[in-house]
């Protein structure tokens, strides 16, 4: 079964800055292979008008059980066509 998982994580409380949350998503093709991750992260220099950059490391940076902030996660089953469209969307943003 193909799945689409959306993650929404706040900036860690210890950052002492007021920055936006981080949103990324994972696509799984149901084969058992590692999921594909796509997302936009905050600019390296925080600014409300700075351009975002593409990142695929949300999993490593935000799914740490030692962090003291909640992560919202939602997973839904998707069709093969939806999988391909969402994958292309992520690849287009990151290229």
Rosetta silent file (secondary structure, phi, psi, omega in degrees, C-alpha in Angstrom):
SEQUENCE: XXXXXXXXXXXXXXXXXXXXXXXXXXXXXXXXXXXXXXXXXXXXXXXXXXXXXXXXXXXXXXXXXXXXXXXXXXXXXXXXXXXXXXXXXXXXXXX
SCORE:     score description
SCORE:     0.000 S_00000001
   1 L     0.000  128.538  176.813    0.000    0.000    0.000 S_00000001
   2 E   -79.561  141.040  179.514    1.368    3.404   -0.976 S_00000001
   3 E  -133.847  155.028  176.861    1.244    6.072    1.722 S_00000001
   4 E  -124.431  118.313 -178.394    1.658    9.827    2.058 S_00000001
   5 E  -117.952  128.267  178.559    2.745   11.042    5.513 S_00000001
   6 E  -106.601  133.013  177.948    2.769   14.708    6.497 S_00000001
   7 E  -117.414  138.879  174.862    4.937   15.890    9.411 S_00000001
   8 E  -134.057  118.064 -176.658    4.654   19.242   11.157 S_00000001
   9 E  -125.877  135.721  173.760    7.251   20.105   13.785 S_00000001
  10 L   -77.877  163.307  172.811    7.746   23.310   15.756 S_00000001
  11 L   -67.708  140.509  178.935   11.168   24.807   16.244 S_00000001
  12 L   -53.845  142.796 -178.863   12.696   23.452   19.482 S_00000001
  13 H   -58.921  -27.119 -176.810   11.844   25.553   22.551 S_00000001
  14 H   -77.653   -1.928 -175.391   15.529   26.056   23.283 S_00000001
  15 H   -74.599  -18.972  179.919   16.091   28.003   20.065 S_00000001
  16 L    56.507   24.574  175.621   15.043   31.335   21.640 S_00000001
  17 L  -128.597  159.826  176.894   13.763   32.520   18.272 S_00000001
  18 L  -106.761   93.287 -179.088   10.299   32.903   16.847 S_00000001
  19 L  -120.474  162.853 -179.621   10.433   30.942   13.634 S_00000001
  20 L   -69.041  163.369  174.746    7.869   29.094   11.624 S_00000001
  21 L   -71.317  165.488  178.866    7.185   25.418   11.978 S_00000001
  22 E  -108.232  129.351 -179.980    8.856   22.922    9.701 S_00000001
  23 E  -120.021  132.772  174.796    6.670   20.896    7.321 S_00000001
  24 E  -150.227  167.558  179.772    7.812   17.924    5.319 S_00000001
  25 E  -139.117  159.513  179.016    6.347   14.771    3.892 S_00000001
  26 E  -124.494  142.138  174.895    7.281   11.178    3.200 S_00000001
  27 E  -117.867  130.668  175.885    6.178    8.913    0.375 S_00000001
  28 E  -120.228  132.765 -179.265    6.279    5.157    0.704 S_00000001
  29 L   -89.169    0.666  176.638    5.691    2.914   -2.290 S_00000001
  30 L    82.859    3.039 -177.487    4.750   -0.053   -0.102 S_00000001
  31 L   -87.346   -9.715 -174.472    7.695   -2.185   -1.238 S_00000001
  32 L    97.241   -7.946  176.825    9.585   -1.977    2.053 S_00000001
  33 L   -69.824  156.075  178.022   12.167    0.426    0.595 S_00000001
  34 L   -58.648  144.956  179.343   13.010    3.514    2.680 S_00000001
  35 L   -67.374  160.005  173.917   10.507    6.345    2.184 S_00000001
  36 E   -94.466  132.905 -179.469   11.274    9.410    0.096 S_00000001
  37 E  -112.609  137.761  177.247   11.325   12.668    2.079 S_00000001
  38 E  -138.046  142.085  176.100   10.566   16.129    0.722 S_00000001
  39 E  -176.069  167.778  175.328   10.237   19.419    2.532 S_00000001
  40 E  -114.769  130.117  179.417   11.138   23.042    2.784 S_00000001
  41 E  -106.883  165.082  177.242   13.230   24.212    5.693 S_00000001
  42 L   -66.632  152.785  178.746   13.803   27.662    7.072 S_00000001
  43 L   -60.315  149.733  179.663   16.581   29.695    5.533 S_00000001
  44 L   -55.468  -33.755  175.089   19.975   29.286    7.237 S_00000001
  45 L  -106.770  107.801 -175.282   19.701   32.913    8.410 S_00000001
  46 L   -58.408  131.103  176.781   16.243   33.331    9.984 S_00000001
  47 L  -163.834  139.452 -179.759   14.198   36.116    8.473 S_00000001
  48 L   -65.280  -16.129 -178.178   10.475   36.370    7.731 S_00000001
  49 L  -112.207    6.282 -179.840   11.351   37.317    4.148 S_00000001
  50 L   -75.132  148.160  176.967   14.211   34.885    3.493 S_00000001
  51 L   -71.810  145.635  175.391   13.766   32.246    0.833 S_00000001
  52 L   -80.313  166.755  174.483   13.294   28.688    2.037 S_00000001
  53 E  -128.649  154.034 -178.216   15.546   25.891    0.912 S_00000001
  54 E   -76.153  137.440  177.105   14.753   22.339   -0.012 S_00000001
  55 E  -144.007  148.765  177.086   15.673   19.729    2.543 S_00000001
  56 L  -121.370   21.118 -173.768   15.154   16.021    2.901 S_00000001
  57 L  -111.422   19.634 -179.677   16.459   15.692    6.430 S_00000001
  58 H   -56.952  -37.960  179.906   13.363   16.411    8.489 S_00000001
  59 H   -57.562  -48.614 -177.584   13.394   12.891    9.782 S_00000001
  60 H   -70.228  -36.829 -174.510   16.885   13.236   11.253 S_00000001
  61 H   -83.734  -26.137 -171.001   16.397   16.741   12.630 S_00000001
  62 H  -120.094  -16.952 -178.267   12.944   16.516   14.124 S_00000001
  63 L   -95.350   36.586  177.274   12.047   12.918   14.991 S_00000001
  64 L   -87.354  117.456 -177.343   14.432   12.772   17.943 S_00000001
  65 L   -64.576  -13.397  179.494   12.535   11.381   20.958 S_00000001
  66 L   -84.027  -12.299  179.521   14.748   13.466   23.277 S_00000001
  67 L   -74.206  147.649 -174.260   13.434   16.761   21.913 S_00000001
  68 L   -99.234   39.287  177.174   10.809   18.441   24.071 S_00000001
  69 L  -137.952  144.666 -177.368    8.343   19.429   21.376 S_00000001
  70 L   -77.904  149.864  175.526    5.476   17.526   19.776 S_00000001
  71 E  -119.039  127.685  177.257    5.426   16.522   16.145 S_00000001
  72 E   -89.448  133.476 -177.587    2.120   16.181   14.351 S_00000001
  73 E  -134.890  133.495  175.708    1.967   13.249   11.927 S_00000001
  74 E  -136.392  132.447  179.916   -0.813   12.156    9.572 S_00000001
  75 E  -123.978  135.912  176.774   -0.631    9.235    7.136 S_00000001
  76 E  -133.392  150.669  174.461   -3.075    8.387    4.365 S_00000001
  77 E   -77.631  142.422 -179.417   -3.173    5.676    1.717 S_00000001
  78 E  -133.793  160.572  178.309   -2.755    6.965   -1.842 S_00000001
  79 L   -81.475  170.315  177.474   -3.077    5.601   -5.362 S_00000001
  80 H   -61.903  -41.449  179.677   -0.172    5.012   -7.745 S_00000001
  81 H   -63.612  -44.065  177.797   -1.153    8.129   -9.711 S_00000001
  82 H   -62.530  -41.658  177.868   -1.258   10.250   -6.535 S_00000001
  83 H   -56.091  -50.097 -177.884    2.134    8.825   -5.491 S_00000001
  84 H   -63.643  -41.218 -179.949    3.695    9.835   -8.820 S_00000001
  85 H   -65.757  -43.769 -179.301    2.143   13.328   -8.766 S_00000001
  86 H   -69.019  -37.347  176.864    3.244   14.059   -5.185 S_00000001
  87 H   -62.991  -46.511  179.870    6.721   12.671   -5.886 S_00000001
  88 H   -62.279  -39.534  177.566    7.065   14.883   -8.984 S_00000001
  89 H   -57.342  -49.069  179.540    5.886   17.894   -6.959 S_00000001
  90 H   -63.836  -41.938  179.639    8.648   17.320   -4.376 S_00000001
  91 H   -65.722  -37.845  179.460   11.300   16.716   -7.002 S_00000001
  92 H   -64.188  -40.522  179.703   10.313   19.890   -8.878 S_00000001
  93 H   -66.545  -38.730 -173.564   10.663   22.010   -5.729 S_00000001
  94 H   -85.889   -5.117 -179.696   14.045   20.518   -4.881 S_00000001
  95 L  -111.183    0.000    0.000   15.562   20.819   -8.354 S_00000001
